[in-house]
């Protein structure tokens, strides 16, 4: 099975930047779509961004469009989420997830494997 480990979270001031990484292990990862989700305090888990297995199709939640950028390196089995112009509302635990299909989706129920999450805190 695919194992996912997120890293790169931390505490930043509003307007700052942070780069999250998702390290994956598994033979099928390079052919799997990957999504980033987040869950803020007292909130439900929500979709943030997704990327197809080939990295050519990208998806973003409206709340992060223009600020976040998703990318992947299938050789290194890594997926990244570059977060710029961070806002306090971005504070959440960020999770990466993968599904055994080539295209990403906003539905968390469609994903097969999940990481443990990394905390992102944005102060005002």
C-alpha positions as CSV (number, residue, x, y, z in Angstrom):
1,X,0.0,0.0,0.0
2,X,1.0,3.6,-0.4
3,X,2.4,5.5,2.6
4,X,2.3,9.2,2.7
5,X,4.2,11.6,5.0
6,X,3.6,15.3,5.1
7,X,6.2,17.9,6.2
8,X,7.0,21.5,6.0
9,X,4.3,22.9,8.3
10,X,5.0,25.6,10.8
11,X,4.1,29.0,12.2
12,X,4.2,32.0,9.8
13,X,2.9,35.5,9.9
14,X,0.1,36.6,7.6
15,X,1.4,37.3,4.1
16,X,4.2,34.8,4.5
17,X,5.0,31.7,2.6
18,X,5.3,28.0,3.4
19,X,6.1,24.9,1.3
20,X,4.5,21.6,2.2
21,X,5.9,18.3,1.0
22,X,4.3,14.9,0.7
23,X,6.7,12.0,0.5
24,X,5.2,8.8,-0.9
25,X,6.3,5.2,-1.0
26,X,4.6,2.7,-3.2
27,X,5.1,1.3,-6.7
28,X,1.9,2.8,-8.0
29,X,2.3,6.4,-6.7
30,X,3.6,7.8,-9.9
31,X,0.4,6.8,-11.6
32,X,-1.9,8.1,-8.8
33,X,-3.6,11.5,-8.5
34,X,-2.8,13.4,-5.3
35,X,-4.9,15.8,-3.4
36,X,-4.2,18.2,-0.5
37,X,-6.8,18.7,2.1
38,X,-6.9,20.7,5.3
39,X,-8.9,20.7,8.5
40,X,-9.0,23.9,10.6
41,X,-10.0,24.2,14.3
42,X,-13.7,23.2,14.6
43,X,-14.1,22.8,10.9
44,X,-14.6,19.9,8.5
45,X,-11.9,18.6,6.2
46,X,-11.9,20.5,3.0
47,X,-10.3,20.2,-0.4
48,X,-7.3,22.5,-1.1
49,X,-5.6,21.3,-4.3
50,X,-5.2,18.3,-6.5
51,X,-2.9,17.1,-9.2
52,X,-3.1,14.4,-11.9
53,X,-0.6,11.6,-12.0
54,X,1.2,13.3,-14.9
55,X,1.2,16.7,-13.2
56,X,-0.5,18.3,-16.2
57,X,-3.9,18.9,-14.6
58,X,-4.2,21.0,-11.5
59,X,-7.1,21.9,-9.3
60,X,-7.5,24.5,-6.6
61,X,-10.2,25.4,-4.2
62,X,-11.5,28.9,-4.8
63,X,-10.2,30.1,-1.4
64,X,-6.5,29.4,-2.5
65,X,-6.5,30.1,-6.2
66,X,-3.7,32.5,-7.1
67,X,-1.9,31.9,-3.8
68,X,-1.2,28.2,-3.7
69,X,0.6,26.1,-6.3
70,X,0.7,22.3,-6.4
71,X,3.4,20.3,-8.2
72,X,4.9,16.8,-8.2
73,X,8.1,15.0,-8.9
74,X,7.3,11.4,-9.7
75,X,11.0,10.5,-9.9
76,X,11.4,11.5,-6.2
77,X,7.8,10.4,-5.3
78,X,7.1,13.8,-3.9
79,X,4.2,16.2,-4.1
80,X,4.5,19.8,-3.1
81,X,2.2,22.6,-2.1
82,X,3.7,26.1,-2.3
83,X,1.6,28.4,-0.2
84,X,2.0,32.2,-0.6
85,X,0.2,35.2,0.8
86,X,-0.9,33.1,3.7
87,X,-3.9,34.2,5.7
88,X,-5.1,33.3,9.2
89,X,-7.9,31.4,7.7
90,X,-5.4,29.0,6.2
91,X,-4.5,27.8,9.7
92,X,-5.2,24.0,9.7
93,X,-3.8,20.6,9.6
94,X,-2.8,19.8,6.0
95,X,-3.1,16.3,4.7
96,X,-2.0,14.8,1.4
97,X,-4.0,11.9,-0.1
98,X,-3.8,9.7,-3.1
99,X,-6.2,7.7,-5.1
100,X,-5.7,4.9,-7.6
101,X,-6.8,6.9,-10.5
102,X,-5.1,9.3,-12.8
103,X,-7.2,12.4,-12.1
104,X,-7.8,14.2,-8.9
105,X,-11.1,15.0,-7.3
106,X,-12.4,17.3,-4.6
107,X,-14.2,14.5,-2.8
108,X,-12.1,13.2,0.1
109,X,-14.1,9.9,0.0
110,X,-12.5,9.1,-3.3
111,X,-9.0,8.9,-1.9
112,X,-7.5,5.6,-0.8
113,X,-4.5,6.7,1.3
114,X,-3.9,9.5,3.7
115,X,-0.9,11.0,5.5
116,X,-0.8,12.0,9.1
117,X,-0.9,15.7,8.4
118,X,1.3,18.7,9.1
119,X,0.2,21.7,11.1
120,X,0.1,25.1,9.5
121,X,-0.5,28.1,11.7
122,X,-0.8,31.6,10.3
123,X,-0.8,34.5,12.8
124,X,-2.3,37.9,12.2
